[in-house]
Amino acid sequence: MSPASDQPSGNSIDRATWIVAGVLIVGMVMSILDTTIVNVALDSLSRDLGAPLSTIQWVSTGYLLALAMVIPLAGWMSERFGAKRVWLVSVTLFGLGSALCGLASSAGMLIFFRVLQGFGGGMIMPVAMSVLAQTAGPQRIGRVMSVVGVPTLLGPILGPVIGGVIVDSTTWRWIFYVNVPIAILGLILAVRLLPADTGRADAGRLDWVGLGLISPGLAGIVFGLSETESHGGITGPVAFGPILAGVLLVALFVVHSLRKDRPLIDLGLFRSRRFSAAAATTFALGGALFGTMLVLPLYFQVARGQSALTAGLLMAPQGLGAALSLAYAGRLADRVGGGRVALVGCSIMTLATLPLVAIGAGTSFVLLAGVLFVRGIGLGAAMMPAISAAYARLDSAQVPRATSAVNVLQRVGGSIGTALLAVVLQSETSSAVGAGTGSAGLQPVAPALRERLADPLATAFAHTFAWAAGLSLLAVIAAGLLAWSERADEDAAAQHQPHERAHAHAAAAA
């Protein structure tokens, strides 16, 4: 099935496209949930496997590193082997890694199998986005991408809830086992229903030099940022060293790619104002989404004394708001442009983040639910329209490598946002309640201590949310540039059309 030839006229989406979207979502749900579902089980893993939390933390860190390393390969592999084959291998690796994680008998085994799982999971999202972009075509990309937005936005929110339910009701091993039947279902559906040749192109030789620079570079940045929380902030050697090395490697990758004919990631895409603005918006939204997803549950747990499961449930209104706005945002993006819709969504998200700056130790949960619901509406209206805008002017052959670039930026943006707010929260907590209890800001505290420190802790979170509002404001600025670039492209196209008609009339008269 070709990307656009099988599409019906107008803006309607044909049944085959929705079938492809449904198949892809099965795999995407697994990989996105797994970025947060394990977090609530770290304490249980530490006890059962007899390992300190500093070691068990690598269950999450190793998975994130594997994701960062493999994402840049997604575009080239889709062109070389076809998106369907890459998808099948990715889901198989993820399912196999999940089963082995559930069988692990030591912390070392679990970490190793989580890395294997991450190598599969890292390919799932970019390959899915590439297939959808090519199948839907530029006129319908917003509506179809809104389907992708469901697991993208709800996954980080529902992960802690589902993880809490599993840990409270059965063993932690089912956090991993639950992926196995989903993976099998996804493989069966993909074999039968995914088009065979989507994404196939002349991939050329693999850019080994580029791969050797970008994968360890991204891994260094993600690792360093993930270690800021537990090693004294970004200036700690364990954090700063890998970040600096990663930035240098990425800079070398940029220099290398600009000189190479077929780089691993086509940086020539960024010559387009629209693509650059869409990528910047996605980067900023990643930071705003995942950074706040760290701080909000901690506020409920640390400052308000709620359990991990309850904290996850209190986050649910944000997910409901996102789900409500996703479908409408996709339709609007196809009609008026993703940049305009993303600008409205980012503005709503920023306005709904501002009340969190005044959060206190006794702020009504009902009020917070309303704020988070509106914030979710903004998130749902911003993320997928921004991504769909990146694909709007691309040829089908450009889509696979563009998908790699967009996913890399979203992943790095999320890591930077998470690390920044973690460092700010630690600093604010130390200032508010004393250096001796500074670490309490990132883990639950005893009820007696929490009661005594309730107001200072809430103030520390409020100051941290001010930084979250700043991240959201950066997304507004980027989305504004995206909307402006769309308008400029439309004006240029409108000026070009009369000239084309004049030439056509002249040719007809001749």
Secondary structure in CASP SS format (residue, H / E / C, confidence):
PFRMAT SS
TARGET T0000
AUTHOR 0000-0000-0000
METHOD secondary structure of the structure
MODEL  1
M C 1.00
S C 1.00
P C 1.00
A C 1.00
S C 1.00
D C 1.00
Q C 1.00
P C 1.00
S C 1.00
G C 1.00
N C 1.00
S C 1.00
I C 1.00
D C 1.00
R H 1.00
A H 1.00
T H 1.00
W H 1.00
I H 1.00
V H 1.00
A H 1.00
G H 1.00
V H 1.00
L H 1.00
I H 1.00
V H 1.00
G H 1.00
M H 1.00
V H 1.00
M H 1.00
S H 1.00
I H 1.00
L H 1.00
D C 1.00
T C 1.00
T C 1.00
I C 1.00
V C 1.00
N H 1.00
V H 1.00
A H 1.00
L H 1.00
D H 1.00
S H 1.00
L H 1.00
S H 1.00
R H 1.00
D H 1.00
L H 1.00
G C 1.00
A C 1.00
P C 1.00
L H 1.00
S H 1.00
T H 1.00
I H 1.00
Q C 1.00
W H 1.00
V H 1.00
S H 1.00
T H 1.00
G H 1.00
Y H 1.00
L H 1.00
L H 1.00
A H 1.00
L H 1.00
A H 1.00
M H 1.00
V H 1.00
I H 1.00
P H 1.00
L H 1.00
A H 1.00
G H 1.00
W H 1.00
M H 1.00
S H 1.00
E H 1.00
R H 1.00
F H 1.00
G C 1.00
A H 1.00
K H 1.00
R H 1.00
V H 1.00
W H 1.00
L H 1.00
V H 1.00
S H 1.00
V H 1.00
T H 1.00
L H 1.00
F H 1.00
G H 1.00
L H 1.00
G H 1.00
S H 1.00
A H 1.00
L H 1.00
C H 1.00
G H 1.00
L H 1.00
A C 1.00
S C 1.00
S C 1.00
A H 1.00
G H 1.00
M H 1.00
L H 1.00
I H 1.00
F H 1.00
F H 1.00
R H 1.00
V H 1.00
L H 1.00
Q H 1.00
G H 1.00
F H 1.00
G H 1.00
G H 1.00
G H 1.00
M H 1.00
I H 1.00
M H 1.00
P H 1.00
V H 1.00
A H 1.00
M H 1.00
S H 1.00
V H 1.00
L H 1.00
A H 1.00
Q H 1.00
T H 1.00
A H 1.00
G C 1.00
P C 1.00
Q C 1.00
R C 1.00
I H 1.00
G H 1.00
R H 1.00
V H 1.00
M H 1.00
S H 1.00
V H 1.00
V H 1.00
G H 1.00
V H 1.00
P H 1.00
T H 1.00
L H 1.00
L H 1.00
G H 1.00
P H 1.00
I H 1.00
L H 1.00
G H 1.00
P H 1.00
V H 1.00
I H 1.00
G H 1.00
G H 1.00
V H 1.00
I H 1.00
V H 1.00
D H 1.00
S H 1.00
T C 1.00
T C 1.00
W C 1.00
R C 1.00
W H 1.00
I H 1.00
F H 1.00
Y H 1.00
V C 1.00
N H 1.00
V H 1.00
P H 1.00
I H 1.00
A H 1.00
I H 1.00
L H 1.00
G H 1.00
L H 1.00
I H 1.00
L H 1.00
A H 1.00
V H 1.00
R H 1.00
L H 1.00
L C 1.00
P C 1.00
A C 1.00
D C 1.00
T C 1.00
G C 1.00
R C 1.00
A C 1.00
D C 1.00
A C 1.00
G C 1.00
R C 1.00
L C 1.00
D C 1.00
W H 1.00
V H 1.00
G H 1.00
L H 1.00
G H 1.00
L H 1.00
I H 1.00
S H 1.00
P H 1.00
G H 1.00
L H 1.00
A H 1.00
G H 1.00
I H 1.00
V H 1.00
F H 1.00
G H 1.00
L H 1.00
S H 1.00
E H 1.00
T C 1.00
E C 1.00
S C 1.00
H C 1.00
G C 1.00
G C 1.00
I C 1.00
T C 1.00
G C 1.00
P H 1.00
V H 1.00
A H 1.00
F H 1.00
G H 1.00
P H 1.00
I H 1.00
L H 1.00
A H 1.00
G H 1.00
V H 1.00
L H 1.00
L H 1.00
V H 1.00
A H 1.00
L H 1.00
F H 1.00
V H 1.00
V H 1.00
H H 1.00
S H 1.00
L H 1.00
R H 1.00
K C 1.00
D C 1.00
R C 1.00
P C 1.00
L C 1.00
I C 1.00
D C 1.00
L H 1.00
G H 1.00
L H 1.00
F H 1.00
R H 1.00
S C 1.00
R H 1.00
R H 1.00
F H 1.00
S H 1.00
A H 1.00
A H 1.00
A H 1.00
A H 1.00
T H 1.00
T H 1.00
F H 1.00
A H 1.00
L H 1.00
G H 1.00
G H 1.00
A H 1.00
L H 1.00
F H 1.00
G H 1.00
T H 1.00
M H 1.00
L H 1.00
V H 1.00
L H 1.00
P H 1.00
L H 1.00
Y H 1.00
F H 1.00
Q H 1.00
V H 1.00
A H 1.00
R C 1.00
G C 1.00
Q C 1.00
S C 1.00
A H 1.00
L H 1.00
T H 1.00
A H 1.00
G H 1.00
L H 1.00
L H 1.00
M C 1.00
A H 1.00
P H 1.00
Q H 1.00
G H 1.00
L H 1.00
G H 1.00
A H 1.00
A H 1.00
L H 1.00
S H 1.00
L H 1.00
A H 1.00
Y H 1.00
A H 1.00
G H 1.00
R H 1.00
L H 1.00
A H 1.00
D H 1.00
R H 1.00
V H 1.00
G C 1.00
G H 1.00
G H 1.00
R H 1.00
V H 1.00
A H 1.00
L H 1.00
V H 1.00
G H 1.00
C H 1.00
S H 1.00
I H 1.00
M H 1.00
T H 1.00
L H 1.00
A H 1.00
T H 1.00
L H 1.00
P H 1.00
L H 1.00
V H 1.00
A H 1.00
I C 1.00
G C 1.00
A C 1.00
G C 1.00
T C 1.00
S C 1.00
F H 1.00
V H 1.00
L H 1.00
L H 1.00
A H 1.00
G H 1.00
V H 1.00
L H 1.00
F H 1.00
V H 1.00
R H 1.00
G H 1.00
I H 1.00
G H 1.00
L H 1.00
G H 1.00
A H 1.00
A H 1.00
M H 1.00
M H 1.00
P H 1.00
A H 1.00
I H 1.00
S H 1.00
A H 1.00
A H 1.00
Y H 1.00
A C 1.00
R C 1.00
L C 1.00
D C 1.00
S H 1.00
A H 1.00
Q H 1.00
V H 1.00
P H 1.00
R H 1.00
A H 1.00
T H 1.00
S H 1.00
A H 1.00
V H 1.00
N H 1.00
V H 1.00
L H 1.00
Q H 1.00
R H 1.00
V H 1.00
G H 1.00
G H 1.00
S H 1.00
I H 1.00
G H 1.00
T H 1.00
A H 1.00
L H 1.00
L H 1.00
A H 1.00
V H 1.00
V H 1.00
L H 1.00
Q H 1.00
S H 1.00
E H 1.00
T H 1.00
S H 1.00
S H 1.00
A H 1.00
V H 1.00
G C 1.00
A H 1.00
G H 1.00
T H 1.00
G H 1.00
S H 1.00
A H 1.00
G H 1.00
L H 1.00
Q C 1.00
P C 1.00
V C 1.00
A C 1.00
P H 1.00
A H 1.00
L H 1.00
R H 1.00
E H 1.00
R H 1.00
L H 1.00
A H 1.00
D H 1.00
P H 1.00
L H 1.00
A H 1.00
T H 1.00
A H 1.00
F H 1.00
A H 1.00
H H 1.00
T H 1.00
F H 1.00
A H 1.00
W H 1.00
A H 1.00
A H 1.00
G H 1.00
L H 1.00
S H 1.00
L H 1.00
L H 1.00
A H 1.00
V H 1.00
I H 1.00
A H 1.00
A H 1.00
G H 1.00
L H 1.00
L H 1.00
A H 1.00
W H 1.00
S H 1.00
E H 1.00
R H 1.00
A H 1.00
D H 1.00
E H 1.00
D H 1.00
A H 1.00
A H 1.00
A H 1.00
Q H 1.00
H H 1.00
Q H 1.00
P H 1.00
H H 1.00
E H 1.00
R H 1.00
A H 1.00
H H 1.00
A H 1.00
H H 1.00
A H 1.00
A H 1.00
A H 1.00
A H 1.00
A C 1.00
END
